[in-house]
């Protein structure tokens, strides 16, 4: 999750309109509180307002990226797939532009498409993030989170090409889990499509 990155990025946002910056910060905090309360509809509303205020306040691209990222994630949980794609894609665009941590939106886009069984699209994002994870030594930074990703990547590969059984990635994930049997991933997986609005 980009929550910690968000607070670091705020320090760099000195040129923003202070009223909009203040409001964006309020809405971001309210969004995180709503996630903690598992109220994803409210989280989406708050992150949407945070995006609006961050845009109006001409805030730093890193701050804006995080607002879009959280808006995209929360939109996906409530099955607003258009909002999810828009938010996460915009977050990725801003991270590329600002040399930000592109692995966050890449993983979320891949997982969103995986959960929708759109394996070809998931593969596009997962394939791009694999070398990024290798470069950042994800297997030592967050071994169990990386193990989860490797299993998801293997699943996507197998569904795109039935001849590819993803053995290499599943074996690596198993090895990491055996090495760290009592640990847990550093961040929780976004539960896409689990809080769909019925009306």
N, C-alpha and C positions, 0 to 999 in steps of 0.2 A: 504494500500500500504506500501511497505517496504522502501520507499524512506528515511524517517527519520532514520530508523534503519540502513540503509546503511551508512549514514554519521557518525553515532556513531561507527559503526564497523570499519570504516577506521582508527579511532584513535588507535584501537587495532592491526593494521596490520603492525607493525613496522619491522617485519622480512622479509617482501616481497622485491623482487627486485624493487628498486625505479623507474626504467624506466617503467617496466610493471605496477607497481602500478599507476604511473602517467597516463599512457595510459588507464588503466582500468577506472580510475576516469573520464578522458575526455570522454570516450565512454558512461559511465553511465550518465553523465550530458547531453550528446548529445541525448541519448535515452529518457530521461525525457523531454527534449525540444521537441523532435519529438512527444511524446505523447501529450504534451500541444498543438501542432499544428495539432493533430489528423492525423499524418502521421505514421501509424502503421507499414508500410513496412520499413520505415527508422528506426523506433524505434527498430524493430526486428534486423536489420542489426547492429545497434550500440550496442545493448545488446549482440549480438553474439560475437562481437569484444571485448566487455568488459569481457565476459566469457573467451575467449582465453587468454587475457592478465592477468586476475586474476589467471588462471591456470598456465601460464608460470611463473608468478611472485611468485608462491607458497604463495598466499595470504591466510589470515585467513578464516576458514570455514564459518564464518558468512558473510563476504564480498562476498565470492564465492556463497553462498546460495542466496543472494539477486540478484546477476547477473543472476544466473540460473532462479530465480523466475520471474524476469522481461522479460528475454528471453522467458520463457514459456508462460507468459501472452500475450506478443505481438505476438508470433507465433500463439496462438489460435485465436486472433482477425483476422489474415489474413488467417485463415483456414489451417495452417501448423500444423495439429493435431499431427503428429509424434514429431515435435519440441516442441509443447506445452506439451505433455505427458512427453517427456524426460526432459525438463527444470524444470517443476513443481515437477516431481518425484525426480529429483536430488536435488532440493532445500529442499524437505521434508527430504530426506536422510541426507543431511548436517545439517539441523536443529536438527534432532534427535541426530546426532553424537555430536553436539556442545551444546546441551541443549538450542537450539534457540527457537524462537516463532513458533512452528509447526502449529498454527492455520492459519497462512497466506497461506501456500501451501495446507493445507487440504481443506480450503474453496474454493480456486481457482480450485483445482482438481474436487471437487464436483460440482462447478458451470459450469465448462467446460463440464463435462459429462451431467449435467442437460440440458444445452443448446443444446446438441447433442441428447437429449432424451435417453441417456443410463442410465436409472434410477437405475439399479442394481449397476453399478459402482459408480454413484453419492452417493448412500446410504452408500456405504463402507466408503467414506471419511466424509460425513456429520455425520454419526453415531459416528465416532471417535472424531469429533470436538465438539460435544454437551457437553460431560463432561468437556472438556477443557474450553469452554465458561462459563460453570457453575462455575468452579473453579476460573476463573478470573473475575467473576461478570460482564459479558458482558452487562447484562441488565442495569447496572448503568454506565459502562464505555462508551458504545456506544449504547444507547437504541434503536435508530432508525435503526442503522446498524444491530443490533441483531434482531429487528422486521423483517427486510427484509429477514434475514437468516431463521428465524422461518417459514415464509411463503414458502420459497423455500424448506425447509426440509419437511414441510407438503405435498407439491406438489410431492416430490420424494416418500414419504411414500405411498401416495395415488396411485401412478402409479405402485409401486412395488406390493402393496397389495390392491386391490380395496375395500376390506372390512375396510381398515384403512382410515378414513376420515380426519385425522390430526387435529381434532377439538381443541385438547389441545394446539397445537402450534399456530394455527390461532387465538385462543382466547387470548393467551398471547401476540401475535403481535399486535392485536387490542387494547389491554389494554395499551401497551407501546406507541402506536401512539396517543391514546387519552390523555395520561399523558403528552406527549411532542408534542403538535399539531403544533408548529411553528419551531421545530428543523429540523436538517437534519443529515444524516449519516456522520460519520467522513471520510469515503472514498467512492469514486465512484466505481460502479460495473464495472468489466471488460466486454466490449461489445464483447464477443466471437462470431466469425463467421460473423461479420458485415463488414469486409473490405477484403473480399476474393479476391485474385489476379485472374484475368480472363485469363491471359496468362500463 
